[in-house]
Amino acid sequence: MKEDLQVYDNVLQLIGKTPLVQLNKITEGFKGDFYAKVEAFNPGHSSKDRIALYIIEEAERKGILKPGDTIIETTSGNTGFSIAMVSQVKGYDCILAVSSKASKDKIDMLRTMGAKVYVCPAHVAADDPRSYYEVAKRLHREIKGSVYINQYFNDLNTEAHYKSTGPEIWSQTEGKITHLIACSGTGGTISGTARYLKEQNPNVNIIGIDAYGSVLKKYHETREFDAEEIYPYRIEGLGKNLIPTATDFDAIDRFVKVTDEESAHTARELAKTEGMFVGYTSGAATQGVKQLAEEGEFDENSKVVIMFPDHGSRYMSKIYSDDWMEEQGFFDTKNEAEVRAIEFIK
């Protein structure tokens, strides 16, 4: 690799070192400075590239993963794409059990990357034999020479961000970061990054974004799992119906919940204001920032970093489809579909 010439041996060497980009218009009128950590600049277009590479290389180093083995994982899409990408470059077979909430685009992308995909119902209990957790476990038992990456209960998920994302943000803000805003799903990104930042400065505020229909916010506040909190919601990669052990709840100061609808509109707003074509959770994180700004969380000295986990191209059949938004009832008098006629030249 000749990094000074930007010539690389393969795409895996492009993982990490993503840019921090200042937000200017969507945060206009807010106190403080706001920066997006744009993870779509990874070669697999999401932050999950970091954990896929780190976990697979750790498994190789420990002798758990050997040439010719099969990698199995549960994923709502992005992790699967990253694991499929790393598997292809390194020569492993890849099997993915995905949630039925994953968009058709995402599932097609996984298949294009050579993965065998099992689509499992999203709204069943984690211990249901049809859940993607249980399906992955069953396949792991049945397939000789398979390794179950098991990102939901894997300390390496957190470690990957502790060793890369955290140091990058600290360096990029020259140690001046005051707030980290990140969506929490498996919890690896927020926990690993938070742990590193808190070691540098315990006063950095770590705020997790959660979905209505998820158990994380209440668990953080009470340390009790409340099944009554669970109901179907649409945002992929945000919230959980179980408590992921990769989440370090002690490293997170508080959680804020956002709605599906507002998160979708805010993602669209980012495209129209900042020219950033980003995913559903980037909209959710920015929506959380809007709510926090309204509460008076920030002041003139705030240096706020918001994690933008993935690229908008993964959501063409969802939040960037007017038909899908209409079906969800997300358009009303306040948020009307912007009709821009397409002209066909004959």
N, C-alpha and C positions, 0 to 999 in steps of 0.2 A: 504493500500500500504506500502510495506517495501522497500523503494528506496535503502537503504544501501545494501540490498540483491538482488536488481534488480528483485523484485517480484512485479507485478502490478495487480490491480483489473481488468483492461481491456485495450485494445489497445490504447484508447484515452489518457491514462496517458503517452504514449510514444511520444506524439506530442511535437515538439520543442527540444531545446538543441542539435541541430545538430552540427556535427564537422566542424572545419575549417581545411582544408588540403592544405599544401603548394604544389604549382605547380613547378616542377623542370625542365622538359625537353622541354615542349611546349613553355616555356617562356625563354629558354636559350638564352643568349645574350641580353636580355632586362635589362634595368636599374631598380633596385628596387626589392622588394620581392612581390610575388603574391600568394594569397591564395583563394581557392574555398570554399564557404559556401555550403556544400553538402546537399541539402534539400531532396535528395532521401532517407536519413536515417529516415525520418518520416515514420510512419507505412503505410500511403497511398502513399508513395514514391514521395511526392511532397510538396512544400511550401504551397499548398492550404489547407493542413490539418489544418494549423494554423487558417486561416480565417473561415473555415467551423465550427470548434469547437467553436471559439470565438463568431461568429455571432449567432449560434444556442443557445449557452448558455446564451447570452445576451437576445435573444428573449424569452427564458424560464424565465429568471429572471424578465423581464418586463411584463410577463403574455400574450405575443403575441402568443406564441406557447404553446399549451396544449396537453395532452395525446390524441392520436387518430387523431391528425391533419396531413395534407399532406404538405410536403415541396416541393416548386417549384423553379427551378433555371434555368438560361441560362448559358451555359458553353461550352468551347471548349474541354472539357474532364477531365482535372485534378481536377477542382473545383467540377465537378459532382461526380467523384470517391470519393473525400473527403467527400462531403455532403452525398452520399449514405452510406459510411462507418459509419459516425457519426449517420445517421438516423437508420441504422440497430442496432447499439449498444443501442441507446436510444428508439427504438421502434416506429419510425415515418414512414409513407409511403413517397415515394420520386418520383417526376416526374422531368425529365430533358429535356429541349429543347436544342439540340446541333447543332453546325455548321456542314455542310456537309464536311468541311475541316478536321474534326476529323478523325483519322485513324480507320479502322475497328476494330483493336485491342482494342482501347479505348472504342468504342461503346459496344463491347462484354463484356469488363470488367465492364462497368456500369450496363449492364443487369445482369451479374453474381452477382453483389452486391445488386440485388433486385430492381433496379430502372426501372421505365417505361420511355422509351426513345423516343423522337420525333426528327427526323433528318430534319433540315431545310436548304434551300439553302444558301450558304455562300455569294454569290456575288449579293445580293439584298440590297436595301437601308434599313437603320435601321427602317424606318417607314412603310416599305412594310408589309402587313398582313402575309406574309410567313416568315419574318425574325424571328430569334429565340427570339428576344426581344418581338415582337408582339404576337407570339404564346404563350409564357409564360404568358403574360398579359391576353390573352384570357382564358387560362386554369384557371388562378387564379380567374377570374370573374365567370367562370362556376362551379368551384368546391367549395362547401361549406366547411368551416373549413380548407382552404388552406392558406399557408403563402408563399409569393413570396420573396425570399431572396434578389434578385435584387442586385447582387454583383457589378454591373457596376456603380451604383449610390449610394453607401453605405459607409458612413464614417467609419463604423465598420471594413471594409476591411483594411483601412489604420491604424486604431487604433490597430488592431490585431498585425501588424508588429511593430508599435510604442512601444507596450508593450512587445514584445518578441524578434523579429529578431534584432531590433536596439540594445537593451541592451546586447544581446548575443554577437554581433560582437564587440561592444565597450569593453566588458569584455575580450573576446578572444584575441583581439589585444592589450590589456592593454592600451587602449586609444591612440594607435600609428597609427591608420588607417589614411591614407592620401586621398585615393580614394575609392569610392564605384561604381562598374560597375554592372548595372542590366538592364535586358530587361524590357520594359514597355509595358503592355497590358492594363489591367484594371487600372494599376498604383498603386495598393494598396501596393505591396511589396516595390517598390522604394520610394514611398511617405512617408509611415510610418517609414521605416528604416531611410530614409534621415532626416526626421523631428527630430527623436531622436538624430542622430549623429550630426546634425548641432547645436542642443541645447548644446551638450557637447563641440563641437569645430566647430565654424562657418566656419573654413577654410577647412574642409573636402570637397573634390571635389566629387560631385554627378553627374555621367554621365549615361544617359539613352541610351539604345540601341533600335533603331527603325528599321522597315523594309521598303524597297522600296515598295511603294504601300499603305503606311499608312500616316495618316495626322499629327501625333504627333510632329515630328521634326519641321515642318513648323509652326504649331500652337504655339509651344514654342517660336519660334523666332519672330513671327509677331502678335500673339494673334488673328489670323484670321483663320477661317476654310476654307480650300481650297479643294473643291470637285475634282478639277483637279488632285490632288495628288493621288487619289484612283485608283488602278487597282489591279487585282488578284495577289496574291502571295501565297507561299506554307507554310511558317512557322506558326505553330499553337502557340497561346499564346503570340504572339508578334505583336505590332502595333494595330491600330484601324482605322475603317472608320467613327468614331464619336469621340467626345471629352468626355471621361469618367470623371465624376465629382469626382471620387475617386483619380484622379491624381492631386497632388499639384505641379503645374508647377513652382511655386516660389521656391520650395525646390530643384529643379533640375537645375544644372548649365548649362548643355548642352546636346544635343543629337547627336549620331553618327548613321548613317544608314549602314546596312550590307545587302549583297545579300543572297538570298536563297541558291545559289550554294556554296558560300564560307562557309556559316554557316554549311551546311551539311558536307562538307569535314573536317571542323575543329572539329565537333563533333566526326567524325570517327578517327581523329588524336588524340583526347584526350584518346580514348580507347587504341590506339596503343602506345602512349608515356607515359601516366600517369596511365594506367590501370583503367581508370574511364569510366564506361559505363553509359553515361548520355544522356539527351534528346536534342532535336533540339535547344531549346533556350540557353542551356549551350554552345553549339557550337557557337550560334550567339553572346553571351556575350564574349566568348573567341576570336572570330573573331574581335569584337570591340576592344578588348585589343591589338590585333596584329596591327590594324590600328592606334590606339592611340600611341603605342610604336614607330611606324614608323614616326609619326608626332613629336615625341620628348616630349610627354606629361609627361613622368615619369623621375625621376632622381634617384641617388643612395639611397636617403632617402625615396623613395616612398614605402608605405605599402598599397598594393592594394588588396581589397577584391572583388571577383567576385561571384555574385549569380548564383549557379547552381540549377535551380528550380525543375528538376525532373529526373527520371530514364530512361535509354535507352530502357528498355523492352517495353515501350509504343510506340516505333517507329520501330518495327521489319518489318512492311510492308511498311515503308517509308524510312528514311535515311539509315537504316541498311540493306535494300534490294537492291542488285545490279540491279535487274530488274527495280525497281522503279527509282533508280538513272539514269539508262540508258534511261528510258522513259522521264525523265525530261531534258535529254541532259546534265547531270552533269558529264559525263565521256568524257574526251578528251585526247589529247596526254600528257597534263600536269598532269591530274588526271585519270589515267587508273584504271580500276577495278583490284584489286589484286586477281589473280586467285590462290586459294589454293585448290588443288585437295582433294576431300574427298575419303578416301580409305575404301572400304567395305570388311570386313574379312568374308570369307565364311567357 
